[in-house]
Structure formats: C-alpha cells, structure tokens
Amino acid sequence: MRRAKWLVAALFVLAAANACGGDAVTDLGITKGEPIETGFLFVDGKYIDAPYVVERRGVAIYINDVMVDHGREYPPYDYRVETDPGDPPPDVSPTEPPPPGVDGRDTYWGKKGRYIFQHYDEETARGMAIETYKKSPYVKEVIAYADDPVRVTLVDLAGKHHHMGLWVPPEFLQAPPTREEILKEAEDSRLSCDKWLKGRVTTAVFLSTKGGQVGLSQEKALDVINVLLTAKTADERLKGFESALSSKQNASWLQDMIGDFQASPQLAERYEAAKEKWEARKSASPAQ
C-alpha cells in the first residue's frame, strides 16, 4: 500500500494516456466472436441482455457494443530517452502539473527521470534524481529517507511539502511493444472475456469501466442475482451479498461495483431458467 501511495505522488512517474482512437482500429482491425447464450454480464451496475458478442476493435474490447476494456495506449508511447536533458530549466517546477494540453511525459521532469533510471543502476539513479531536485530554483529543501530510499520529500519556496517517488515502472525502461505484441495482448483479452461468459450457465461477471471485475459461478452467482432481483434497498442488498459471499469485504466491493443497479425483464427470466438447470444438475449428480 505504501508503494502505491508514493506512486501516485511521484513526479517522475507520469500516467500514460489511454488513447484508443481510430488509428488502432485501422491498424489492428476488428475481430468478433460468436453469440454466447450463457452467463450473466453486469457493467457499471447495469445488466446487459444476452446473447453476448465479444468484439475487439483495435485495442478496445466491447461486449454488445459496451466498452468493457479500453486497452493499452495506441500507438504505444516510446519512453526511451537517449540524451540527457541536463539541469532543471528555470521556468519548470517539479511540483506543478504540466500546462493544459502538454503531455507530462514530454516535459523536462518526465524525460529527466526516465533518462536517469534508464542509463544508471537504481541506487545511482536515486542519488542523481535527488541532486537534480536540489538544482531546481523552485525547491528549498530535499528530504531523503534512509529507511525508505524510494521516496523523497521536496519543500518548495513557500514551505509546502511534496512527496515524490524515486523509481519508475518497468515499462519506462523498455522499448515499446511491437504491433504484433499489442495485437496478441488485445486478442487474449477478447478471448478471456469470451471464456468468462462461456464457462458455465450460472457464471455471473461484474465489470466496472473504472477498473475492477468480479466473477462468480454456480450457487454464488445465482444467490447474488437473486439478491439483485429481490432486495428493496441498498442496505438490504448489501446484507444479501454478505450472506451469499460469506465475506463483508467482498460484499462491499460488489456493492460499490453495482452502484445504482439497473435490471431488465430478461434478467428474471434467465435467472429462473439457470436456477432450474442448476437444480436439475444437482439432483442428477450422485450423492457425495
């Protein structure tokens, strides 16, 4: 958890843009699976009617025209920096975000951090990063931590403290993936979604376009769907999830993903049919 906290605060670690425009579709094409009659899909708290068609459009994955995975950035950003950007310029602060419309990865601080960690070992790079911060006219003091060398605190001219991370993700140290690697990754994602829904009649998949997924099968899936169909309030639904999942934490996660639940007439019909098939299967199985 600590590492994640500092990652968010790091100036040298800059988020990649999730670009997936027409270029990806033109270059990588589109593939579409066969209609799937099994499974139950929920996206951002809305039940999606079956049958399900899983489709890859460039790097993005769609199910029934609902985007469930935007995929990686395309074309991929090349994080490599071959030339040292030098000392900090007098007009760029390491504690301020880039101007509107400017990709933070293309700023001095974005390039300097990558250059250091790409060309030197980790310990040397951390020391060089600290010395670079000290040279900035916007930094009054740099506080390093012997017990946690991957973080540092910058004190600006107004005395405000800014926490930074002295590390970079692995992809910052590598050449960008090839077209073939990106296409395989996207196709694997499509096939994975396809497999989720084909697995069992009683599979329920909950997805959030903000990130996160929950997959349930057999009785747990049926129990959760029953709660969605019968609960009158959010509190009642949460208690039902806790009973079905035997976990308050998992129930809370699912409750957050469901949000303002939206059903459709099809859900109740398919639930009853799946429940009947599941009960028949249990009855036909020999007693253990």
Secondary structure as UniProt FT lines:
FT   HELIX           2..9
FT   HELIX           22..28
FT   STRAND          30..32
FT   STRAND          40..43
FT   TURN            44..45
FT   STRAND          46..48
FT   STRAND          54..57
FT   TURN            58..59
FT   STRAND          60..63
FT   TURN            64..65
FT   STRAND          66..69
FT   TURN            90..91
FT   TURN            94..95
FT   TURN            100..101
FT   HELIX           104..106
FT   HELIX           108..119
FT   HELIX           122..135
FT   TURN            137..138
FT   STRAND          139..144
FT   TURN            146..147
FT   TURN            149..150
FT   STRAND          151..156
FT   TURN            157..158
FT   STRAND          161..165
FT   HELIX           170..173
FT   HELIX           179..198
FT   TURN            201..202
FT   STRAND          204..207
FT   TURN            209..210
FT   STRAND          213..216
FT   HELIX           218..230
FT   HELIX           234..245
FT   HELIX           248..258
FT   HELIX           265..284
//
